[in-house]
Amino acid sequence: MLLNLWSVDCAPCLSELADLASHHADLEEHGLTVVPLCVDTDEAGARARAFYLERIVPTVTGLGPQARTLDESTSAVLDALLAHCLGSRHRGALPTSLLIDHAGWLQVIYLGPVTADALIRDAEVYAPGPRGAVARSGWGGRWFFGVPRDLTGLSKELAERGRPQEARFYELLDRREGK
């Protein structure tokens, strides 16, 4: 699954959405579901819905990607996750997309547009499940140290953002992994 954060006022976002929509059948054939999440609210949100219905929906076959508006709860979780992964409290530029594998693990964060072809290539690598540091790396060679997951840090980040249930989940997961 690809979670795609976009805005109607972001030209690269609109180009990316159009590309993904025009390749919808190919993406579906490779088992990929695209979930566009619009970050716009109020007047911009209304323009985004109109754009999506007029320009994106007619270009896909079947149901196509089901656009949603990013609600406050989901936004808080995604902000915490991106801050945790990217080491920053600021969400990156739009579009930002997250590739989730079949097991529900975040595998790739795309900062900026991603093409359907790149997405299909990445999905073939990451869809079967989590990959270790070597498989994730764009750099050749050997890793002498693993890349530990900081689930305690993510738990704290979620708690600070007022997401106690999600924080508790990662706290319990951290304990289960023996830390």
NULORO-21753 format. One record per atom (N, C-alpha, C): y, x, z; residue in one letter. Coordinates in steps of 0.05 Angstrom, whole numbers, plus 5000, padded with zeros to 4 digits. Layout:
BEGIN
YXZA...
END
This chain:
BEGIN
497750175000M500050005000M502550185000M504550094985L507050234985L509150054996L510350135019L512649995030L515150125018L516749975003N518950074988N521549954999N523250125012L525850045023L527950065001L529349854996W531349844974W533749674981W535849714965S538349564967S539349484940S540649264938V541749174912V544049354903V545349484922D547549664915D546749954910D544149994907C543050264903C541850274875C543250404856A542350414828A539550534825A538950764839P536250874837P534050684848P534850524868C532950324878C532250114857C534250024842L533749814822L532149924799L532650174791S531050304770S528150334779S527850424804E525150464814E523650194816E524949984826L523649724827L522749624799L524549664779A523849584752A521449744741A521450004747D519150164738D516550074751D516650044777L514249954791L513249684782L515149504777A514449234767A513249244739A514349414722S513249434695S510549564694S509749704715H507149824717H505349684737H506049444744H504649294764H501649274759H500849214735A498049184728A496549454733A497749674725D496549934729D496249994759D498349934774L498249974803L496049814816L495949554809E493849384819E491049484812E490749574787E488149684778E487249914795E489150064806H488550294824H488550214853H488549954858G488349854886G490949874902G493149904888L495749934902L497249674903L498249604927T499949374931T502749484938T504749394923V507449474928V508849254944V510049324966V511549134982V514449224984V516149104967P518949174968P520249044993P521649215009L522949115033L525949165029L527448945025C530348965021C531749005047C533549195048V534949255073V537649105075V538248955053D540848815052D540748555069D543048495080T543448245095T545848095084T546247855093D548647695086D549047675056D551447725047E552147695018E550547885001E550148135009A548548324994A545648234993A544748115014G541948005014G541647784994G543647614991A543547394972A543547514943A545247714938R545247844912R542547984906R541348104927A538748234924A536648034916A536547804930R534547604923R534947504894R537447464886A537947374859A537047584839A537747834844F536848054826F533848054824F532448034846Y529548054847Y528347834831Y529347584835L528147354821L528847364791L531147454784E531947454756E530947694740E530847924753R530248174737R527448284743R526348244766I523748374773I521448174769I521547944781V519347754780V518447694751V520247654732P519247594705P517847824691P518048064701T516848294687T513948354696T512948214716V510248274726V508348044719V505848114719T503747904715T502647824741T501447584742G500347494767G502447454788G501747494813L503647454835L505647674836L504847914829G506748144829G507448214857G509248414860P510048504886P511548284901P510948234925Q512248024941Q514548154957Q516948114948A519248224961A519748094988A520548245007R521248145033R523848265042R525148135061T527548245073T526648385098T527748625102L526948785126L528248655150L526648555169D527648435193D528248645214D529648565235E530548765255E528148895269E526048755274S523748855288S522349075271S521849005245T520549195227T522449435222T525049385220S526949595216S526949795239S526749695264A526749865287A524250045287A521949935280V519450085279V519650295257V520550215233L520750415211L522750635217L525050555229D526950755237D525750965256D524250865276A523051045295A520951225282A519351105264L517351265250L518551475232L520651395217L521951595200L523351815216L524551735238A525851935255A523752125267A521552015275H519352175286H518252375265H517752275241C516552445220C518552635208C521052555206L522952725192L524752885211L524352835237G525952985257G528852925257G529552675250S532352595249S532652315259S534852255270R535451975279R536651815256R537051935233H538351795211H536351735189H536351485181R534651415158R535651555133R533851645117G534551785093G535751605072G536551715050A537751565028A535651375017A536751165005L535050974992L534751054963L532550994950P530150864962P528551054978P527150944998T525151085014T522650925013T520451055008S517850905006S515751045023S513950885034L511850985051L509150905039L507451105033L504751045022L502851035046L501550805049I499650755070I496850755059I494950895071D492150905061D490650655069D488050645060H486350405066H485850375096H486050585111A485550575140A488050495155A490350465141G492850395154G494550625163G493850865155W495351105163W497451175142W499851255152L501951345135L501151615123L501151635097Q500251885084Q502552035071Q504451895058V506552025043V509151865048V511352015052I514051895053I515552005029I516451815012Y518051894988Y520951844995Y522552054995L525452024999L526652044971L527551814961G528451804934G526351654917G527051614892P525251454875P522551584871P520451424868V517751514861V516951364836V515651504817T514751374793T512051244797T511351054781A508750934782A506551144778A506951324759D504951534753D504551714778D506651804791A506451974815A505051814837A505651564840L504451394860L501451374856L500651324831I497851304824I496351564831I497551794823R496352054829R496052094859R498152034874D497952064903D495951874916D495851634906A494051434917A491151524913A490551654891E487851754886E487051964907E488952124916V488452324936V488352214964V490152034971Y490451944998Y489151675005Y488551514985A487451244991A484851255007A483051445003P480551435018P480951455048P483051565057G483551595086G485151835093G485651885118P487352105126P486452375115P488352545109R487752805099R488953015118R487653235121G488653445138G490953595126G491953785141A494353935133A493954075106A491654185101V491154335076V491354145052V490153915054A490153715032A492953605028A494553585049R497253475047R499253685035R498753935039S500654135033S501054175003S503554204995G504254274968G504054574964G503454724985W503355014984W500455104985W499855304969G497155414969G496655574994G494255684996G493655855019G492155725041G491955855063R490455755086R492355695109R491655495125W493255435149W491755555172W493255705188F492055835212F492255655236F494055465235F494455275257F494454995246F493254815260G493354535251G496054425256G496654205244V499154065249V498653835268V499253875294P498653665313P500353425310P499253195316R500752945316R501952905343R504552845344D505952805369D506152515375D503952395383L503952105388L505652035413L505752225433T507452175456T510352155448T511152335430G513952325420G514552075405G512651985389L513051735374L513151495394L511451505414S511451295434S514251285448S515251515456K517851525469K520151425450K519951505425E521951415405E521951115402E519650995401L519450705399L520450565425L519850675448A520750565473A523850575474A524950795466E527950825466E529250625447E527850535427R528950345408R528250055415R527250015440G526649745449G524149625438G522149785431R519649695420R517349765439R517249635463P515249715483P512349675475P511749465460Q508949415452Q507949625433Q509649705413E508849915395E508650175409E510450225428A510450475444A507850495459A507050275471R504550265487R502150325469R502150215445F499950265426F499550565421F501750705416Y501550995410Y500951155435Y501851055458E501151185483E498151165488E496950935483L494050895487L492551055466L493551065441L492251225420L492251515427L494451605439D494651885447D492551955469D492351765488R490351805509R487451805498R486951625479R484351615467R483651875452R485552005441E485052255427E484852485446E484952425472G484452635492G486752815500G489152715498K491452885504K492552815531K
END
